[in-house]
């Protein structure tokens, strides 16, 4: 997954978390946080792959 898609997933998660807070839906907040964490993990994996490719391995 590309870095842009990972960032988009993080943004979607943040919106979901914020909407959950606004309407008092705890489950939606938790889902949003989960999406944010998944996006951050995907971004980190992408960055690690880029570092490996740049190192010539």
DAJOSUL-V718583 format. One record per pair of residues at least 6 apart in sequence whose C-alpha atoms are under 7 Angstrom apart, sorted by the first residue. I is the first residue (numbers start at 1). J is the second residue. Records with the same first field share a line. If there is no record, write none. Layout:
I->J / J
This chain:
1->42
2->46
3->43 / 46
6->39 / 40 / 42 / 43
7->39
9->35 / 36 / 39
10->35 / 36 / 39 / 40
13->32 / 33 / 35 / 36
14->32 / 33 / 36
16->28 / 29 / 32
17->28 / 29 / 30 / 32 / 33
18->29
20->26 / 28 / 29
21->29
